[in-house]
Amino acid sequence: MVRAGPLIGASLLAGPADACRLALVLAMDVSSSVDAVEDQLQRQGLAAALIAPDVQAAFFVSPDPVALIVFEWSGRYNQANLTGWSLIETPSDLATFAATIAGSRRSHNDFPTAMGYALGHAATLLGHAPDCASQTIDVSGDGENNDGFGPAQAFAAFPLDTVTVNGLVINGGEFEAETQLISFYRNHVVKGPGAFLEIANGYPDFQSAMQRKLVRELSAMVLGQTPQTDAPKG
């Protein structure tokens, strides 16, 4: 079983479905392939991306707020929530959330890449999410699953049929087969309505890639838009 961490800030969950347009889970890779410098580029990059002007505009393009949570993942039993569920209703809410990410510390640095368990943990978090109109999981990482069951088993075992799973591939580092990693994410991770894959050209590009991804998914399904999917058919 996937072990869920504490859901900090559960008091922020009030509100009917029509008052929350999206429950968004951000899953950040802290496996052993991610060194200390790369971890900080990822952590600080996410914090900066959340308060970038174009991302803020996407958060508040609709009067209906977004519910947001972030966790880091590595081995089978190594998932740690960096935040609890937070309803982002104002720029101040978003700034406070981003500051929490920027001030967070890495929980583990010596475990492999258990992506199936990360998806299972995300599904568990969504089970405690606000009642939003849609649900999305973002999985970022620089390697393929190499510990425990993989994404296919997670999709079969957890209630993810109506959940969109987007991917953010971080090229470079110790993984030279970028094409293989992109193919793995596209064929085995990205799934669901409007799902897509974003690519960062190394950790220095993580912030920009995260901004692009957040703008795209936060703007989807607003004012009747139909998101374009990058997910494979079948």
N, C-alpha and C positions, 0 to 999 in steps of 0.2 A: 504494500500500500504506500501511496505517497503521503508524506507527513506535511501537514499544513502548519504554517507558523501562525502566531496570534494575529487577529484582525484588528489592528489598532484603529481607533477612530470610528468604531461601529455606530456611534451616535449620529454620524453624518448621513445615514442611509434613508432618512425619511423622504417620502415623495412618491407619487404615482408614476406609472410608466410614461404617461404623456408629458411629464415634467422632466424626464431624463432621456436624451436621445441615444446615448451610447455608454455602455460600460466597457472600459478599455483597460486591459491588463498588459503591462510592459514587462517582459522577461529578459533580464540582462545576464549574459554569459560571464561567469567568473571562474571557469574551469582552469586547469593547470596550464593550458596553452596561452592564457592571458597573463602577461607579466604585470608588475606594479605600475609601470608607466602607462601601459595600454589600459589598465583598469581605470586610472585617473582620467585618461582621455575619454573613455567611455562614460564614466560617472559624471564628470564635469560637462562633457558634451551633451548628455541628456538634460542636465539641469539648464544649460544655456539654450538648448533647442526649445525647451518648454516655454521660455519667456521671450523668444525671438518674435519680432513684430508680426511676421506672417503667420506664425503658429498661434499667437494670441488672437489674431483676427479670425483664424479658423475655429478656435475654441468658442468664440462669441459671435459667430456668424448667425447663429440661431439663438432665440431667447431660452431654449431648452438646454440645460447644462449637460456636461459630460461627467461621468463618474470615473475616477482614475485610481489605479493602484500599481505599484512597482515591486518586483521581487528579483533577487539574483539567484542563479542556479548553477550547479556544476554536477556533482555525483548523484547517485540514486537517492540518497537521503539528505541532500545538501541544498535545500531551498530556503531562503531567508527573506521574509518580507521587509522591504525598506520603508514602506508606508502602510497605512490601512486604506480602506476605501474612503476617498474624499470626493465630495460633490463640488465641482469647479464652477462656481456661479459668478465670480468676480475676478478681475485681474489680481487683486490682493490674494485671493485663494490660490491662484496659479503661482504667484511669486513665493508664497509660503511653502507650497508643495515642492517647487524647484529648489528652494533653499534646503529643505529636508534631504533631497537627493544629493545636493552638493556637499552637505556635511556628513553624509553617511560613510561608514567604514566597511571594508570588505570582510565578509564572514569567513570565507575559505579561499585557499589558493593552491591546494594540492590534490584536487579530485578531478576525475575524468568528465566526459561530456554525456550526461544522461538526459537526452532531449525528450524521450518519451515520458520520463518522470517529471520533467519540467512542464510538459503539456498537461499531465495529470494534476500537478499542483495548481496550474492556472485554471483548470476546470473546477477544482475545489474552491478556489477563490470566487469564481463566477457563481457558484452555488450560494454564496453569501453576499452577492452584489445587490445594489439597488435594482428595482424593477424597471429597467430601461428598455427602450424600443429595440435595441440591437446590442450584440456583444461581440467584441473583437479581442483577440490575443495577438500580441507582437512578440516574436521570438527573434532575438539578435544573437549572432555567434560567429566564430571563425573556424568551426570544424563540424564534422559529421558526428552522429551519434556513435559512441564507442563503449557504452556502459548500460547494461540492462535492456529492457524492451525499447523498441524504437517508436517513431511517430505513428506508424500504421497500427500497432497494438494499442497505443494510447487513444487513437480515434475510435477504435472498436470497443474499448473498455469504458470510456468516459462519455458523458452526455455532451458531445461537441457537434452534433449533426447540424445545428442551426448557427453555430459560432463561426465567424470569419477568423482565419489564422493568417496573418501577414508575416513575412520574413524580412530580416535585414542581414544580409551576408556581409561580413567584414573580410575583405580580401587581404592577402599578405600574411605577415607573421611567419610561423613555421609551416604553414600550409601553402605549398607551391601550386597545387593542382586547383587553381581558382575555378576553372571550367567545371570540374567535377563537383566542387562544393556548391556552385550555383545550381547545377543540375540536381543535386541532392535536395536542396531547399525547394526548388521549383516543383520537383516530382513527388516529394515525400512530406514536406512541411506546409507549404502554402495550400490553403484549402478553404472552401466555403464561398458564400455570396460576395462578389466583388473583391476577392483576395488578390494580393499582388506581392511582388518581391522588389525590395530596394537594395542597392549595392553601395557599400562604402569602399573606397579605394584606400584601404588601410585605416588604422585607428585615427590618424589625424583628420580623416574625412568623415568620421563618425557623426560629428555634430551636424554637418551639412546634410548627410544622408538621413539622419533622424528628423531634421526639419522637413525635408521633402516628404518623408513618409507620414509624419503627423498631419501636415497640411492636406495631403491626399485623402487620408482616412477620415479626418475630422470634417472635411467638406463633403464627403460622400452622403448621398441620400438626403441632402438638404434641399429644400424647394423642389422636391420631386426628381432630383438627379438620379440617374442609374449609374453606379460606378462601373468602370471598365475593369475586367478581371484579367490577371496574368496567370491564373491557375490553369493547369492542364485539364483538359476535358477527360471525363471518364470516371 
